[in-house]
Amino acid sequence: MAELGYVNDRLYAESKAGAMARRGLGSRRVGEALRHSGVVGEDADHIAPIIQADAVPSALEFARRKRIGPFATAQAERALQQKQLGAMLRAGHALDLSRTIVRMAPGEDVAWMLVPDWDR
């Protein structure tokens, strides 16, 4: 079936990674889901840079959905920021990226984060 093109792990991995990133899940969580689905070897190596490229937009989407940091209506207290940080980490986002977003003021511009190689 794979030789005939009916089964394509690389295409499946790209599709699954894209869908998870659009939902706001981080690279660690996406990678775990792909490994659990049996995507390994060359297919996993091919998709890894794509997953990393989606890290910031995915984290911002998660923050927007959960109203964290720049998407909140008011500045969160420290205890709430810790809970928000935990939620972002459980969603698979990197610690430094999550901290940056959680500590941002409500309404703060996030466009600078979408520039490749932004300074963390």
Biopython code that builds the backbone (N, CA, C, O; Angstrom):
import numpy as np
from Bio.PDB.StructureBuilder import StructureBuilder

atoms = [
    (1, "MET", "N", (0.822, -1.194, 0.000)),
    (1, "MET", "CA", (0.000, 0.000, 0.000)),
    (1, "MET", "C", (0.871, 1.265, 0.000)),
    (1, "MET", "O", (0.547, 2.245, -0.670)),
    (2, "ALA", "N", (1.973, 1.235, 0.753)),
    (2, "ALA", "CA", (2.863, 2.395, 0.795)),
    (2, "ALA", "C", (3.516, 2.621, -0.563)),
    (2, "ALA", "O", (3.663, 3.761, -1.003)),
    (3, "GLU", "N", (3.907, 1.540, -1.226)),
    (3, "GLU", "CA", (4.536, 1.660, -2.545)),
    (3, "GLU", "C", (3.581, 2.259, -3.577)),
    (3, "GLU", "O", (4.014, 2.944, -4.504)),
    (4, "LEU", "N", (2.307, 2.006, -3.418)),
    (4, "LEU", "CA", (1.314, 2.540, -4.349)),
    (4, "LEU", "C", (0.879, 3.965, -3.984)),
    (4, "LEU", "O", (0.140, 4.609, -4.729)),
    (5, "GLY", "N", (1.345, 4.442, -2.837)),
    (5, "GLY", "CA", (1.036, 5.809, -2.442)),
    (5, "GLY", "C", (-0.221, 5.964, -1.595)),
    (5, "GLY", "O", (-0.645, 7.086, -1.321)),
    (6, "TYR", "N", (-0.817, 4.861, -1.179)),
    (6, "TYR", "CA", (-2.014, 4.950, -0.353)),
    (6, "TYR", "C", (-1.691, 5.278, 1.099)),
    (6, "TYR", "O", (-2.515, 5.845, 1.817)),
    (7, "VAL", "N", (-0.493, 4.920, 1.520)),
    (7, "VAL", "CA", (-0.036, 5.196, 2.874)),
    (7, "VAL", "C", (1.234, 6.037, 2.756)),
    (7, "VAL", "O", (2.204, 5.621, 2.122)),
    (8, "ASN", "N", (1.224, 7.213, 3.366)),
    (8, "ASN", "CA", (2.365, 8.115, 3.272)),
    (8, "ASN", "C", (2.603, 8.728, 4.645)),
    (8, "ASN", "O", (1.913, 9.672, 5.031)),
    (9, "ASP", "N", (3.573, 8.198, 5.384)),
    (9, "ASP", "CA", (3.840, 8.673, 6.743)),
    (9, "ASP", "C", (4.275, 10.131, 6.761)),
    (9, "ASP", "O", (3.916, 10.868, 7.680)),
    (10, "ARG", "N", (5.035, 10.559, 5.773)),
    (10, "ARG", "CA", (5.523, 11.938, 5.749)),
    (10, "ARG", "C", (4.352, 12.913, 5.577)),
    (10, "ARG", "O", (4.281, 13.930, 6.266)),
    (11, "LEU", "N", (3.452, 12.604, 4.671)),
    (11, "LEU", "CA", (2.292, 13.455, 4.451)),
    (11, "LEU", "C", (1.394, 13.465, 5.688)),
    (11, "LEU", "O", (0.861, 14.506, 6.070)),
    (12, "TYR", "N", (1.234, 12.296, 6.306)),
    (12, "TYR", "CA", (0.456, 12.206, 7.541)),
    (12, "TYR", "C", (1.088, 13.071, 8.624)),
    (12, "TYR", "O", (0.383, 13.805, 9.317)),
    (13, "ALA", "N", (2.407, 12.993, 8.780)),
    (13, "ALA", "CA", (3.105, 13.757, 9.807)),
    (13, "ALA", "C", (2.958, 15.259, 9.571)),
    (13, "ALA", "O", (2.725, 16.014, 10.515)),
    (14, "GLU", "N", (3.091, 15.693, 8.325)),
    (14, "GLU", "CA", (2.930, 17.114, 8.011)),
    (14, "GLU", "C", (1.519, 17.588, 8.333)),
    (14, "GLU", "O", (1.326, 18.663, 8.902)),
    (15, "SER", "N", (0.550, 16.785, 7.968)),
    (15, "SER", "CA", (-0.849, 17.136, 8.214)),
    (15, "SER", "C", (-1.158, 17.188, 9.706)),
    (15, "SER", "O", (-1.782, 18.136, 10.182)),
    (16, "LYS", "N", (-0.726, 16.181, 10.431)),
    (16, "LYS", "CA", (-0.979, 16.105, 11.877)),
    (16, "LYS", "C", (-0.265, 17.242, 12.605)),
    (16, "LYS", "O", (-0.854, 17.871, 13.484)),
    (17, "ALA", "N", (0.988, 17.516, 12.254)),
    (17, "ALA", "CA", (1.747, 18.589, 12.895)),
    (17, "ALA", "C", (1.103, 19.943, 12.624)),
    (17, "ALA", "O", (1.008, 20.776, 13.526)),
    (18, "GLY", "N", (0.669, 20.166, 11.410)),
    (18, "GLY", "CA", (0.016, 21.428, 11.074)),
    (18, "GLY", "C", (-1.281, 21.623, 11.835)),
    (18, "GLY", "O", (-1.559, 22.716, 12.330)),
    (19, "ALA", "N", (-2.067, 20.577, 11.930)),
    (19, "ALA", "CA", (-3.342, 20.661, 12.651)),
    (19, "ALA", "C", (-3.112, 20.935, 14.141)),
    (19, "ALA", "O", (-3.822, 21.739, 14.745)),
    (20, "MET", "N", (-2.128, 20.271, 14.724)),
    (20, "MET", "CA", (-1.851, 20.464, 16.145)),
    (20, "MET", "C", (-1.303, 21.869, 16.401)),
    (20, "MET", "O", (-1.638, 22.491, 17.409)),
    (21, "ALA", "N", (-0.467, 22.369, 15.498)),
    (21, "ALA", "CA", (0.078, 23.720, 15.648)),
    (21, "ALA", "C", (-1.033, 24.760, 15.543)),
    (21, "ALA", "O", (-1.035, 25.740, 16.288)),
    (22, "ARG", "N", (-1.970, 24.560, 14.631)),
    (22, "ARG", "CA", (-3.084, 25.505, 14.508)),
    (22, "ARG", "C", (-3.958, 25.507, 15.750)),
    (22, "ARG", "O", (-4.595, 26.515, 16.055)),
    (23, "ARG", "N", (-3.999, 24.393, 16.472)),
    (23, "ARG", "CA", (-4.753, 24.326, 17.728)),
    (23, "ARG", "C", (-3.986, 24.955, 18.879)),
    (23, "ARG", "O", (-4.526, 25.129, 19.971)),
    (24, "GLY", "N", (-2.716, 25.297, 18.632)),
    (24, "GLY", "CA", (-1.927, 25.955, 19.659)),
    (24, "GLY", "C", (-1.067, 25.024, 20.487)),
    (24, "GLY", "O", (-0.595, 25.415, 21.554)),
    (25, "LEU", "N", (-0.852, 23.814, 20.029)),
    (25, "LEU", "CA", (-0.013, 22.879, 20.776)),
    (25, "LEU", "C", (1.442, 23.065, 20.379)),
    (25, "LEU", "O", (1.750, 23.343, 19.220)),
    (26, "GLY", "N", (2.327, 22.910, 21.343)),
    (26, "GLY", "CA", (3.747, 23.167, 21.154)),
    (26, "GLY", "C", (4.512, 22.022, 20.513)),
    (26, "GLY", "O", (3.998, 20.918, 20.335)),
    (27, "SER", "N", (5.758, 22.326, 20.172)),
    (27, "SER", "CA", (6.591, 21.380, 19.432)),
    (27, "SER", "C", (6.834, 20.083, 20.201)),
    (27, "SER", "O", (6.873, 19.008, 19.603)),
    (28, "ARG", "N", (6.996, 20.176, 21.512)),
    (28, "ARG", "CA", (7.223, 18.957, 22.298)),
    (28, "ARG", "C", (6.001, 18.045, 22.234)),
    (28, "ARG", "O", (6.134, 16.833, 22.060)),
    (29, "ARG", "N", (4.833, 18.619, 22.373)),
    (29, "ARG", "CA", (3.597, 17.842, 22.343)),
    (29, "ARG", "C", (3.348, 17.252, 20.948)),
    (29, "ARG", "O", (2.902, 16.112, 20.827)),
    (30, "VAL", "N", (3.634, 18.021, 19.908)),
    (30, "VAL", "CA", (3.464, 17.542, 18.540)),
    (30, "VAL", "C", (4.424, 16.382, 18.271)),
    (30, "VAL", "O", (4.035, 15.362, 17.700)),
    (31, "GLY", "N", (5.672, 16.549, 18.685)),
    (31, "GLY", "CA", (6.661, 15.493, 18.488)),
    (31, "GLY", "C", (6.270, 14.203, 19.197)),
    (31, "GLY", "O", (6.434, 13.113, 18.651)),
    (32, "GLU", "N", (5.755, 14.330, 20.408)),
    (32, "GLU", "CA", (5.320, 13.145, 21.154)),
    (32, "GLU", "C", (4.160, 12.448, 20.451)),
    (32, "GLU", "O", (4.123, 11.219, 20.378)),
    (33, "ALA", "N", (3.222, 13.222, 19.938)),
    (33, "ALA", "CA", (2.070, 12.643, 19.243)),
    (33, "ALA", "C", (2.511, 11.907, 17.981)),
    (33, "ALA", "O", (1.994, 10.835, 17.668)),
    (34, "LEU", "N", (3.466, 12.486, 17.262)),
    (34, "LEU", "CA", (3.955, 11.831, 16.052)),
    (34, "LEU", "C", (4.708, 10.546, 16.380)),
    (34, "LEU", "O", (4.542, 9.537, 15.695)),
    (35, "ARG", "N", (5.535, 10.577, 17.424)),
    (35, "ARG", "CA", (6.237, 9.351, 17.833)),
    (35, "ARG", "C", (5.229, 8.278, 18.242)),
    (35, "ARG", "O", (5.389, 7.104, 17.908)),
    (36, "HIS", "N", (4.199, 8.690, 18.962)),
    (36, "HIS", "CA", (3.170, 7.751, 19.398)),
    (36, "HIS", "C", (2.440, 7.149, 18.190)),
    (36, "HIS", "O", (1.995, 6.002, 18.237)),
    (37, "SER", "N", (2.322, 7.925, 17.118)),
    (37, "SER", "CA", (1.664, 7.450, 15.899)),
    (37, "SER", "C", (2.585, 6.608, 15.025)),
    (37, "SER", "O", (2.153, 6.068, 14.007)),
    (38, "GLY", "N", (3.854, 6.494, 15.418)),
    (38, "GLY", "CA", (4.791, 5.664, 14.678)),
    (38, "GLY", "C", (5.591, 6.401, 13.615)),
    (38, "GLY", "O", (6.212, 5.769, 12.761)),
    (39, "VAL", "N", (5.583, 7.724, 13.656)),
    (39, "VAL", "CA", (6.369, 8.500, 12.701)),
    (39, "VAL", "C", (7.779, 8.634, 13.266)),
    (39, "VAL", "O", (8.001, 9.369, 14.229)),
    (40, "VAL", "N", (8.725, 7.926, 12.668)),
    (40, "VAL", "CA", (10.116, 7.919, 13.131)),
    (40, "VAL", "C", (11.054, 7.965, 11.934)),
    (40, "VAL", "O", (10.617, 7.905, 10.784)),
    (41, "GLY", "N", (12.333, 8.072, 12.213)),
    (41, "GLY", "CA", (13.344, 8.015, 11.156)),
    (41, "GLY", "C", (13.348, 9.235, 10.267)),
    (41, "GLY", "O", (13.255, 10.368, 10.740)),
    (42, "GLU", "N", (13.458, 8.992, 8.965)),
    (42, "GLU", "CA", (13.549, 10.076, 7.990)),
    (42, "GLU", "C", (12.318, 10.978, 8.008)),
    (42, "GLU", "O", (12.427, 12.194, 7.853)),
    (43, "ASP", "N", (11.154, 10.376, 8.197)),
    (43, "ASP", "CA", (9.925, 11.176, 8.211)),
    (43, "ASP", "C", (9.919, 12.125, 9.406)),
    (43, "ASP", "O", (9.511, 13.280, 9.279)),
    (44, "ALA", "N", (10.363, 11.654, 10.550)),
    (44, "ALA", "CA", (10.438, 12.508, 11.736)),
    (44, "ALA", "C", (11.496, 13.593, 11.555)),
    (44, "ALA", "O", (11.289, 14.737, 11.959)),
    (45, "ASP", "N", (12.623, 13.237, 10.951)),
    (45, "ASP", "CA", (13.683, 14.226, 10.697)),
    (45, "ASP", "C", (13.213, 15.298, 9.720)),
    (45, "ASP", "O", (13.589, 16.463, 9.848)),
    (46, "HIS", "N", (12.401, 14.915, 8.755)),
    (46, "HIS", "CA", (11.879, 15.860, 7.769)),
    (46, "HIS", "C", (10.921, 16.864, 8.412)),
    (46, "HIS", "O", (10.932, 18.046, 8.069)),
    (47, "ILE", "N", (10.102, 16.394, 9.335)),
    (47, "ILE", "CA", (9.059, 17.248, 9.917)),
    (47, "ILE", "C", (9.586, 18.113, 11.066)),
    (47, "ILE", "O", (8.957, 19.117, 11.401)),
    (48, "ALA", "N", (10.708, 17.759, 11.672)),
    (48, "ALA", "CA", (11.230, 18.493, 12.834)),
    (48, "ALA", "C", (11.431, 19.986, 12.571)),
    (48, "ALA", "O", (11.002, 20.788, 13.400)),
    (49, "PRO", "N", (12.058, 20.411, 11.465)),
    (49, "PRO", "CA", (12.210, 21.855, 11.224)),
    (49, "PRO", "C", (10.873, 22.565, 11.011)),
    (49, "PRO", "O", (10.723, 23.734, 11.365)),
    (50, "ILE", "N", (9.923, 21.868, 10.442)),
    (50, "ILE", "CA", (8.597, 22.455, 10.236)),
    (50, "ILE", "C", (7.922, 22.698, 11.580)),
    (50, "ILE", "O", (7.288, 23.732, 11.789)),
    (51, "ILE", "N", (8.061, 21.747, 12.479)),
    (51, "ILE", "CA", (7.486, 21.893, 13.818)),
    (51, "ILE", "C", (8.131, 23.064, 14.538)),
    (51, "ILE", "O", (7.436, 23.867, 15.161)),
    (52, "GLN", "N", (9.449, 23.173, 14.462)),
    (52, "GLN", "CA", (10.166, 24.278, 15.121)),
    (52, "GLN", "C", (9.770, 25.626, 14.536)),
    (52, "GLN", "O", (9.669, 26.610, 15.269)),
    (53, "ALA", "N", (9.545, 25.686, 13.239)),
    (53, "ALA", "CA", (9.153, 26.944, 12.599)),
    (53, "ALA", "C", (7.779, 27.414, 13.074)),
    (53, "ALA", "O", (7.494, 28.612, 13.070)),
    (54, "ASP", "N", (6.938, 26.480, 13.479)),
    (54, "ASP", "CA", (5.594, 26.822, 13.955)),
    (54, "ASP", "C", (5.542, 27.098, 15.453)),
    (54, "ASP", "O", (4.459, 27.350, 15.983)),
    (55, "ALA", "N", (6.665, 27.060, 16.148)),
    (55, "ALA", "CA", (6.667, 27.167, 17.608)),
    (55, "ALA", "C", (6.069, 28.475, 18.112)),
    (55, "ALA", "O", (5.188, 28.451, 18.971)),
    (56, "VAL", "N", (6.520, 29.602, 17.606)),
    (56, "VAL", "CA", (6.038, 30.900, 18.106)),
    (56, "VAL", "C", (4.581, 31.146, 17.704)),
    (56, "VAL", "O", (3.773, 31.488, 18.567)),
    (57, "PRO", "N", (4.214, 30.986, 16.425)),
    (57, "PRO", "CA", (2.800, 31.193, 16.085)),
    (57, "PRO", "C", (1.858, 30.274, 16.864)),
    (57, "PRO", "O", (0.759, 30.677, 17.244)),
    (58, "SER", "N", (2.295, 29.042, 17.095)),
    (58, "SER", "CA", (1.488, 28.097, 17.852)),
    (58, "SER", "C", (1.326, 28.548, 19.304)),
    (58, "SER", "O", (0.231, 28.475, 19.861)),
    (59, "ALA", "N", (2.409, 29.011, 19.910)),
    (59, "ALA", "CA", (2.341, 29.493, 21.299)),
    (59, "ALA", "C", (1.439, 30.716, 21.409)),
    (59, "ALA", "O", (0.682, 30.849, 22.370)),
    (60, "LEU", "N", (1.520, 31.597, 20.437)),
    (60, "LEU", "CA", (0.654, 32.783, 20.449)),
    (60, "LEU", "C", (-0.811, 32.399, 20.261)),
    (60, "LEU", "O", (-1.695, 33.004, 20.868)),
    (61, "GLU", "N", (-1.067, 31.411, 19.433)),
    (61, "GLU", "CA", (-2.444, 30.939, 19.257)),
    (61, "GLU", "C", (-2.972, 30.341, 20.557)),
    (61, "GLU", "O", (-4.120, 30.583, 20.931)),
    (62, "PHE", "N", (-2.146, 29.569, 21.240)),
    (62, "PHE", "CA", (-2.557, 28.996, 22.522)),
    (62, "PHE", "C", (-2.860, 30.112, 23.525)),
    (62, "PHE", "O", (-3.871, 30.067, 24.225)),
    (63, "ALA", "N", (-1.982, 31.108, 23.587)),
    (63, "ALA", "CA", (-2.181, 32.234, 24.501)),
    (63, "ALA", "C", (-3.445, 33.006, 24.145)),
    (63, "ALA", "O", (-4.171, 33.445, 25.037)),
    (64, "ARG", "N", (-3.714, 33.174, 22.861)),
    (64, "ARG", "CA", (-4.928, 33.875, 22.445)),
    (64, "ARG", "C", (-6.172, 33.104, 22.873)),
    (64, "ARG", "O", (-7.125, 33.686, 23.392)),
    (65, "ARG", "N", (-6.158, 31.799, 22.654)),
    (65, "ARG", "CA", (-7.318, 30.974, 23.026)),
    (65, "ARG", "C", (-7.561, 30.971, 24.522)),
    (65, "ARG", "O", (-8.708, 30.974, 24.970)),
    (66, "LYS", "N", (-6.483, 30.966, 25.298)),
    (66, "LYS", "CA", (-6.600, 30.888, 26.758)),
    (66, "LYS", "C", (-6.580, 32.265, 27.431)),
    (66, "LYS", "O", (-6.675, 32.367, 28.654)),
    (67, "ARG", "N", (-6.454, 33.320, 26.622)),
    (67, "ARG", "CA", (-6.402, 34.706, 27.125)),
    (67, "ARG", "C", (-5.253, 34.892, 28.115)),
    (67, "ARG", "O", (-5.443, 35.312, 29.257)),
    (68, "ILE", "N", (-4.071, 34.567, 27.639)),
    (68, "ILE", "CA", (-2.858, 34.668, 28.438)),
    (68, "ILE", "C", (-2.013, 35.830, 27.932)),
    (68, "ILE", "O", (-1.970, 36.088, 26.729)),
    (69, "GLY", "N", (-1.340, 36.535, 28.841)),
    (69, "GLY", "CA", (-0.387, 37.583, 28.485)),
    (69, "GLY", "C", (-0.999, 38.706, 27.680)),
    (69, "GLY", "O", (-1.900, 39.391, 28.165)),
    (70, "PRO", "N", (-0.529, 38.913, 26.453)),
    (70, "PRO", "CA", (-1.005, 40.049, 25.660)),
    (70, "PRO", "C", (-2.474, 39.917, 25.239)),
    (70, "PRO", "O", (-3.070, 40.886, 24.769)),
    (71, "PHE", "N", (-3.050, 38.744, 25.400)),
    (71, "PHE", "CA", (-4.435, 38.511, 25.014)),
    (71, "PHE", "C", (-5.386, 38.545, 26.209)),
    (71, "PHE", "O", (-6.587, 38.323, 26.055)),
    (72, "ALA", "N", (-4.854, 38.823, 27.397)),
    (72, "ALA", "CA", (-5.674, 38.902, 28.606)),
    (72, "ALA", "C", (-6.388, 40.251, 28.669)),
    (72, "ALA", "O", (-6.022, 41.198, 27.972)),
    (73, "THR", "N", (-7.405, 40.317, 29.509)),
    (73, "THR", "CA", (-8.123, 41.578, 29.678)),
    (73, "THR", "C", (-7.486, 42.430, 30.764)),
    (73, "THR", "O", (-7.652, 43.650, 30.765)),
    (74, "ALA", "N", (-6.765, 41.814, 31.681)),
    (74, "ALA", "CA", (-6.091, 42.547, 32.762)),
    (74, "ALA", "C", (-4.806, 41.814, 33.118)),
    (74, "ALA", "O", (-4.671, 40.617, 32.867)),
    (75, "GLN", "N", (-3.862, 42.547, 33.706)),
    (75, "GLN", "CA", (-2.591, 41.937, 34.117)),
    (75, "GLN", "C", (-2.858, 40.865, 35.175)),
    (75, "GLN", "O", (-3.540, 41.121, 36.167)),
    (76, "ALA", "N", (-2.327, 39.687, 34.961)),
    (76, "ALA", "CA", (-2.549, 38.559, 35.871)),
    (76, "ALA", "C", (-1.658, 38.680, 37.107)),
    (76, "ALA", "O", (-0.517, 39.137, 37.035)),
    (77, "GLU", "N", (-2.210, 38.261, 38.231)),
    (77, "GLU", "CA", (-1.427, 38.179, 39.473)),
    (77, "GLU", "C", (-0.379, 37.086, 39.309)),
    (77, "GLU", "O", (-0.480, 36.244, 38.418)),
    (78, "ARG", "N", (0.615, 37.110, 40.169)),
    (78, "ARG", "CA", (1.722, 36.152, 40.079)),
    (78, "ARG", "C", (1.244, 34.698, 40.145)),
    (78, "ARG", "O", (1.735, 33.850, 39.400)),
    (79, "ALA", "N", (0.301, 34.411, 41.022)),
    (79, "ALA", "CA", (-0.207, 33.033, 41.145)),
    (79, "ALA", "C", (-0.887, 32.587, 39.854)),
    (79, "ALA", "O", (-0.715, 31.448, 39.422)),
    (80, "LEU", "N", (-1.653, 33.475, 39.243)),
    (80, "LEU", "CA", (-2.318, 33.145, 37.997)),
    (80, "LEU", "C", (-1.297, 32.984, 36.873)),
    (80, "LEU", "O", (-1.459, 32.121, 36.011)),
    (81, "GLN", "N", (-0.257, 33.799, 36.875)),
    (81, "GLN", "CA", (0.795, 33.667, 35.861)),
    (81, "GLN", "C", (1.464, 32.298, 35.967)),
    (81, "GLN", "O", (1.803, 31.694, 34.949)),
    (82, "GLN", "N", (1.653, 31.809, 37.185)),
    (82, "GLN", "CA", (2.259, 30.483, 37.359)),
    (82, "GLN", "C", (1.353, 29.396, 36.779)),
    (82, "GLN", "O", (1.838, 28.450, 36.158)),
    (83, "LYS", "N", (0.045, 29.527, 36.978)),
    (83, "LYS", "CA", (-0.892, 28.558, 36.401)),
    (83, "LYS", "C", (-0.881, 28.630, 34.882)),
    (83, "LYS", "O", (-0.916, 27.604, 34.203)),
    (84, "GLN", "N", (-0.832, 29.844, 34.354)),
    (84, "GLN", "CA", (-0.792, 30.020, 32.903)),
    (84, "GLN", "C", (0.497, 29.446, 32.319)),
    (84, "GLN", "O", (0.485, 28.824, 31.257)),
    (85, "LEU", "N", (1.602, 29.660, 33.021)),
    (85, "LEU", "CA", (2.876, 29.097, 32.582)),
    (85, "LEU", "C", (2.797, 27.575, 32.556)),
    (85, "LEU", "O", (3.262, 26.944, 31.607)),
    (86, "GLY", "N", (2.217, 26.993, 33.584)),
    (86, "GLY", "CA", (2.045, 25.544, 33.631)),
    (86, "GLY", "C", (1.199, 25.027, 32.480)),
    (86, "GLY", "O", (1.498, 23.982, 31.901)),
    (87, "ALA", "N", (0.146, 25.758, 32.151)),
    (87, "ALA", "CA", (-0.719, 25.353, 31.037)),
    (87, "ALA", "C", (0.051, 25.379, 29.720)),
    (87, "ALA", "O", (-0.089, 24.477, 28.893)),
    (88, "MET", "N", (0.857, 26.408, 29.531)),
    (88, "MET", "CA", (1.640, 26.493, 28.298)),
    (88, "MET", "C", (2.674, 25.376, 28.217)),
    (88, "MET", "O", (2.914, 24.820, 27.146)),
    (89, "LEU", "N", (3.277, 25.056, 29.342)),
    (89, "LEU", "CA", (4.267, 23.969, 29.349)),
    (89, "LEU", "C", (3.598, 22.625, 29.077)),
    (89, "LEU", "O", (4.140, 21.803, 28.337)),
    (90, "ARG", "N", (2.428, 22.393, 29.666)),
    (90, "ARG", "CA", (1.708, 21.144, 29.412)),
    (90, "ARG", "C", (1.274, 21.045, 27.954)),
    (90, "ARG", "O", (1.139, 19.944, 27.420)),
    (91, "ALA", "N", (1.056, 22.181, 27.310)),
    (91, "ALA", "CA", (0.675, 22.191, 25.894)),
    (91, "ALA", "C", (1.881, 21.932, 24.996)),
    (91, "ALA", "O", (1.737, 21.794, 23.781)),
    (92, "GLY", "N", (3.079, 21.866, 25.600)),
    (92, "GLY", "CA", (4.269, 21.501, 24.833)),
    (92, "GLY", "C", (5.142, 22.654, 24.379)),
    (92, "GLY", "O", (6.018, 22.468, 23.535)),
    (93, "HIS", "N", (4.918, 23.846, 24.926)),
    (93, "HIS", "CA", (5.716, 25.006, 24.525)),
    (93, "HIS", "C", (6.992, 25.105, 25.358)),
    (93, "HIS", "O", (7.047, 24.629, 26.492)),
    (94, "ALA", "N", (8.007, 25.727, 24.782)),
    (94, "ALA", "CA", (9.300, 25.882, 25.453)),
    (94, "ALA", "C", (9.157, 26.834, 26.646)),
    (94, "ALA", "O", (8.330, 27.746, 26.631)),
    (95, "LEU", "N", (9.971, 26.607, 27.669)),
    (95, "LEU", "CA", (9.901, 27.398, 28.891)),
    (95, "LEU", "C", (10.168, 28.875, 28.634)),
    (95, "LEU", "O", (9.408, 29.722, 29.104)),
    (96, "ASP", "N", (11.226, 29.207, 27.902)),
    (96, "ASP", "CA", (11.558, 30.619, 27.688)),
    (96, "ASP", "C", (10.486, 31.339, 26.875)),
    (96, "ASP", "O", (10.160, 32.491, 27.162)),
    (97, "LEU", "N", (9.949, 30.684, 25.887)),
    (97, "LEU", "CA", (8.882, 31.264, 25.079)),
    (97, "LEU", "C", (7.626, 31.459, 25.923)),
    (97, "LEU", "O", (6.978, 32.503, 25.851)),
    (98, "SER", "N", (7.289, 30.457, 26.718)),
    (98, "SER", "CA", (6.110, 30.543, 27.577)),
    (98, "SER", "C", (6.241, 31.676, 28.584)),
    (98, "SER", "O", (5.303, 32.448, 28.782)),
    (99, "ARG", "N", (7.399, 31.776, 29.217)),
    (99, "ARG", "CA", (7.615, 32.866, 30.185)),
    (99, "ARG", "C", (7.464, 34.232, 29.533)),
    (99, "ARG", "O", (6.844, 35.134, 30.095)),
    (100, "THR", "N", (8.033, 34.376, 28.349)),
    (100, "THR", "CA", (7.957, 35.652, 27.636)),
    (100, "THR", "C", (6.503, 36.041, 27.398)),
    (100, "THR", "O", (6.121, 37.187, 27.635)),
    (101, "ILE", "N", (5.704, 35.109, 26.938)),
    (101, "ILE", "CA", (4.307, 35.404, 26.629)),
    (101, "ILE", "C", (3.511, 35.673, 27.890)),
    (101, "ILE", "O", (2.729, 36.623, 27.933)),
    (102, "VAL", "N", (3.691, 34.861, 28.912)),
    (102, "VAL", "CA", (2.931, 35.028, 30.159)),
    (102, "VAL", "C", (3.221, 36.378, 30.807)),
    (102, "VAL", "O", (2.325, 36.989, 31.389)),
    (103, "ARG", "N", (4.446, 36.842, 30.714)),
    (103, "ARG", "CA", (4.836, 38.100, 31.365)),
    (103, "ARG", "C", (4.470, 39.349, 30.556)),
    (103, "ARG", "O", (4.632, 40.465, 31.048)),
    (104, "MET", "N", (3.989, 39.179, 29.345)),
    (104, "MET", "CA", (3.626, 40.338, 28.522)),
    (104, "MET", "C", (2.374, 41.016, 29.081)),
    (104, "MET", "O", (1.505, 40.372, 29.669)),
    (105, "ALA", "N", (2.310, 42.316, 28.884)),
    (105, "ALA", "CA", (1.163, 43.099, 29.351)),
    (105, "ALA", "C", (-0.022, 42.907, 28.408)),
    (105, "ALA", "O", (0.162, 42.701, 27.208)),
    (106, "PRO", "N", (-1.226, 42.976, 28.945)),
    (106, "PRO", "CA", (-2.405, 42.876, 28.084)),
    (106, "PRO", "C", (-2.372, 43.952, 26.993)),
    (106, "PRO", "O", (-2.095, 45.122, 27.260)),
    (107, "GLY", "N", (-2.655, 43.534, 25.785)),
    (107, "GLY", "CA", (-2.671, 44.444, 24.661)),
    (107, "GLY", "C", (-1.315, 44.724, 24.037)),
    (107, "GLY", "O", (-1.235, 45.425, 23.029)),
    (108, "GLU", "N", (-0.251, 44.191, 24.617)),
    (108, "GLU", "CA", (1.094, 44.421, 24.080)),
    (108, "GLU", "C", (1.213, 43.792, 22.690)),
    (108, "GLU", "O", (0.664, 42.720, 22.432)),
    (109, "ASP", "N", (1.936, 44.472, 21.804)),
    (109, "ASP", "CA", (2.113, 44.015, 20.428)),
    (109, "ASP", "C", (2.986, 42.759, 20.399)),
    (109, "ASP", "O", (4.043, 42.713, 21.028)),
    (110, "VAL", "N", (2.536, 41.752, 19.669)),
    (110, "VAL", "CA", (3.285, 40.492, 19.574)),
    (110, "VAL", "C", (3.962, 40.327, 18.219)),
    (110, "VAL", "O", (4.587, 39.297, 17.964)),
    (111, "ALA", "N", (3.848, 41.316, 17.354)),
    (111, "ALA", "CA", (4.405, 41.202, 15.999)),
    (111, "ALA", "C", (5.906, 40.939, 16.011)),
    (111, "ALA", "O", (6.412, 40.223, 15.147)),
    (112, "TRP", "N", (6.622, 41.503, 16.970)),
    (112, "TRP", "CA", (8.074, 41.309, 17.037)),
    (112, "TRP", "C", (8.439, 39.850, 17.260)),
    (112, "TRP", "O", (9.537, 39.422, 16.902)),
    (113, "MET", "N", (7.529, 39.085, 17.848)),
    (113, "MET", "CA", (7.819, 37.674, 18.114)),
    (113, "MET", "C", (7.742, 36.823, 16.852)),
    (113, "MET", "O", (8.298, 35.726, 16.803)),
    (114, "LEU", "N", (7.062, 37.322, 15.846)),
    (114, "LEU", "CA", (6.884, 36.556, 14.613)),
    (114, "LEU", "C", (8.052, 36.721, 13.651)),
    (114, "LEU", "O", (8.095, 36.063, 12.611)),
    (115, "VAL", "N", (8.994, 37.589, 13.985)),
    (115, "VAL", "CA", (10.192, 37.769, 13.172)),
    (115, "VAL", "C", (11.123, 36.578, 13.429)),
    (115, "VAL", "O", (11.373, 36.237, 14.584)),
    (116, "PRO", "N", (11.641, 35.941, 12.368)),
    (116, "PRO", "CA", (12.541, 34.805, 12.594)),
    (116, "PRO", "C", (13.729, 35.187, 13.482)),
    (116, "PRO", "O", (14.269, 36.289, 13.386)),
    (117, "ASP", "N", (14.112, 34.269, 14.327)),
    (117, "ASP", "CA", (15.258, 34.429, 15.233)),
    (117, "ASP", "C", (15.113, 35.626, 16.173)),
    (117, "ASP", "O", (16.076, 36.360, 16.396)),
    (118, "TRP", "N", (13.924, 35.823, 16.720)),
    (118, "TRP", "CA", (13.740, 36.917, 17.671)),
    (118, "TRP", "C", (14.609, 36.661, 18.902)),
    (118, "TRP", "O", (14.832, 35.519, 19.305)),
    (119, "ASP", "N", (15.076, 37.728, 19.469)),
    (119, "ASP", "CA", (15.993, 37.642, 20.618)),
    (119, "ASP", "C", (15.212, 37.337, 21.881)),
    (119, "ASP", "O", (14.391, 38.140, 22.325)),
    (120, "ARG", "N", (15.472, 36.169, 22.460)),
    (120, "ARG", "CA", (14.730, 35.763, 23.662)),
    (120, "ARG", "C", (15.404, 36.363, 24.834)),
    (120, "ARG", "O", (14.965, 36.166, 25.967)),
]
sb = StructureBuilder()
sb.init_structure("model")
sb.init_model(0)
sb.init_chain("A")
sb.init_seg("    ")
for serial, (resi, resn, name, xyz) in enumerate(atoms, 1):
    if name == "N":
        sb.init_residue(resn, " ", resi, " ")
    sb.init_atom(name, np.array(xyz, "f"), 0.0, 1.0, " ", f" {name:<3s}", serial, name[0])
structure = sb.get_structure()
